[in-house]
Amino acid sequence: MVKLSVIVPFYNVQQYAPDTLKSLRANARQDFEFILVDDCSRDETPDILARAERELPGAVYVRHEKNGGLATARNTGIDEARGEYLTFLDGDDWLAPGYYEQLLSSIEDLGCDFVRTDHVQCTARARSVHRVPHGRRGVVLDPRDAILPADRSTSVDYAYAWAGIYHRRLVDRGLLHFTDGLRTAEDRPWIWKLHREAESFATVGLLGVFYRRGVASSLTQIGDVRQLDFIRAFDQVVAETAEDRDAEKLLPKAVRTYCAIISHHLGSIERFEPAVARKLKSMSAVALRRMPQGVLDEALDSMDVQRATRLRRLRRRPAPAAGVAA
């Protein structure tokens, strides 16, 4: 029986894939499988993965004939996975040797639906530890209790799918798949759904994932139209939270986070292509008008003056022509 399935999407990462695969080899175990999903790369990544399929113990190679984005690639891996537990890694990141064995032990000892972990962020030669914004470690808790407060960073703001491990029962309950086709912020509806609907979770102070930032091919570094999928992602967060039994308590957090992300993108709008920048403003203005207006008013009142002013000004923009905000 496969104990752990590791889902690793790759897209045009020929420069980094060898290090990623080397770190997987240093984590291999007889009952682990590594599902390597190539999302229709156009560089040498498919050749590297085809070789890994032969040389890496437990490797399963799957290739998309059409690029679908990170969410779709992860879903392909989930559908292929046979493990009792699942985890994720991105194709340009890497692991400490033996990390997955420790990660697996943590969730088996705790017996919960999912476990969240800290990670090391790597930007050029700089290294910094980023911790799950949740104080209690090694204790099984109700995931819903980790969503609030609205005005502080909480576990739903630490959305990295690879920073944790997940029991297969979450797949069976329909909680582990991502929204198909989302090309950015795909982990936001996903982490909110986990925290609203899973039954138990814990955080542990385990370091072993090295997250590479500043990669030129990474979507977070590219200011094209795919970045605007964050609007579709947060629309989903707000809509699903509005249907929750605790909507009155949870919506302020969802709306405030959405506003903060809009403000963040507007604050660095110069990195977008001009046409995309215009579309960002139009779509964001419409998104603000879609939000529950009373909750939005409270969210803006709770934010600092600079962000609140920027968003109120955007909210007053004339409605765009039909189809612009689609």
Beta strands, then each sheet from edge to edge (+ up, - down):
strand 1: 4-10
strand 2: 32-38
strand 3: 59-63
strand 4: 85-88
strand 5: 94-95
strand 6: 114-117
strand 7: 119-123
strand 8: 126-130
strand 9: 164-167
strand 10: 201-204
strand 11: 209-213
sheet 1: 3+ 2+ 1+ 4+ 9- 6+ 10+
sheet 2: 5+ 11- 7- 8+
end
